[in-house]
Amino acid sequence: MNLEKINELTAQDMAGVNAAILEQLNSDVQLINQLGYYIVSGGGKRIRPMIAVLAARAVGYEGNAHVTIAALIEFIHTATLLHDDVVDESDMRRGKATANA
């Protein structure tokens, strides 16, 4: 199975992950909204949350909590990237301006 097939298999759940991220970061504070956009549009393959989605499917899970868990995994991963950018005083990551910039 290739990544394209996996993307097809998980597309609906991953859309739910993105929606959960944006919902949690919806705020009257503009910086928080920018952070949500940074997470969702930042590129990357979202392998970590995708693994959570695939694990839920592998064990036959039929609920919706795996989408929340996958979003939390992405939050944690992004927090580590943001922290790294601040500590390193990085202005660029993957060819894009960091939140630190």
C-alpha positions in Angstrom: 0.0 0.0 0.0 1.4 3.4 -0.9 0.9 6.8 0.7 -1.6 7.9 -1.9 -3.9 4.9 -1.0 -3.4 5.6 2.7 -4.4 9.2 2.1 -7.6 8.1 0.3 -8.4 5.6 3.1 -7.9 8.3 5.9 -9.2 11.4 4.0 -12.5 11.7 5.9 -10.9 11.2 9.3 -8.0 13.6 8.5 -10.5 16.3 7.4 -12.1 15.8 10.8 -8.6 16.2 12.4 -8.1 19.5 10.6 -11.6 20.7 11.6 -11.0 19.7 15.3 -7.7 21.7 15.2 -9.4 24.8 13.8 -12.4 24.5 16.2 -10.1 24.3 19.2 -8.1 27.3 18.0 -11.0 29.5 17.1 -10.6 32.6 19.1 -11.2 36.4 19.3 -7.4 36.6 19.7 -5.9 37.0 16.2 -2.6 35.3 17.1 -4.5 32.1 18.1 -6.3 32.1 14.8 -3.0 32.6 13.0 -1.6 29.6 14.9 -4.5 27.4 13.8 -3.9 28.4 10.2 -0.2 27.7 10.6 -0.9 24.2 11.9 -3.4 23.3 9.3 -1.8 24.9 6.2 1.8 24.3 7.2 2.3 21.5 4.9 3.7 18.2 5.9 2.1 14.8 5.6 0.6 14.7 9.1 2.0 11.2 9.6 1.6 11.2 13.3 -2.2 11.8 13.4 -2.6 9.6 10.4 -0.9 6.7 12.4 -3.5 7.3 15.1 -6.3 7.1 12.5 -4.9 4.0 11.0 -4.4 2.3 14.4 -8.1 3.0 15.2 -9.1 1.4 11.9 -6.8 -1.6 12.4 -8.5 -2.5 15.7 -12.0 -1.9 14.3 -12.7 1.2 16.4 -16.0 2.7 15.2 -16.3 5.8 17.5 -15.0 9.3 16.9 -12.5 9.8 19.7 -9.6 8.8 17.5 -10.1 12.0 15.5 -9.7 14.0 18.8 -6.7 12.0 19.8 -5.1 12.5 16.3 -5.7 16.3 16.6 -4.0 16.2 20.1 -1.0 14.4 18.6 -0.7 17.1 16.0 -1.0 19.8 18.6 1.8 18.2 20.6 4.0 17.8 17.6 3.4 21.4 16.5 4.1 22.7 20.0 7.5 21.0 19.8 8.2 22.6 16.5 7.1 26.0 17.8 9.3 25.6 20.9 12.2 24.6 18.7 11.8 27.6 16.5 11.7 29.9 19.5 14.7 28.3 21.2 16.7 28.3 18.0 15.4 31.8 17.0 14.5 30.3 13.6 12.8 32.5 11.1 12.2 29.7 8.5 11.0 26.1 8.6 10.5 24.1 5.5 10.9 27.2 3.4 8.2 29.1 5.2 8.3 31.8 7.8 8.0 30.4 11.3 5.5 31.6 13.9 8.6 32.9 15.6 9.3 35.2 12.7 
